[in-house]
Amino acid sequence: MNMTRRYGRAVPDQRVVEYIPSDYGSNYTLIATLGLNGWQAP
């Protein structure tokens, strides 16, 4: 996962420089439940 912070801190009168990742790649979705018998996928 390529994630950046939403907010940054900088010295007064200075700009925060944060580079946004360019690797977007594939998106994955995981659907599962956790019960008394462990993990189960539908």
N, C-alpha and C positions, 0 to 999 in steps of 0.2 A: 504494500500500500504506500502510495506516495502522498503524504499529507504534510501540510505546512500549518504553522500556528496562525490563528486569526489576528492576534495582536502581538506587538513586540515592544520592547523597551529600548530607549536610546538616551544618550546624553542630551540635555536641553539644547535646543537649536540644531539638532542633528536628525537626519532621516534614518529610519530603520530600513536596511537593505535585506530582503529575504527573497531568494530565488524560488520561483514556482517550478516544480518538477515537470518535465515534459514527457515522461513515460506514462502514458495513459493505459496501455495494456488492455487486458480483458477484464470484464466485470464478472464476479461470481456471486451467486446467491445460495445461502445455506439454510435449509429448513429442516429442523429436527426438534424433538421433544426430549426432555429428561424426566424419567419416571423412576419408580422404585426398582425397576428391572434394568436401569441404565438408559443409554441413548437409543432413540428409535427414529428412523427416518420414514416418512410416509410413502 
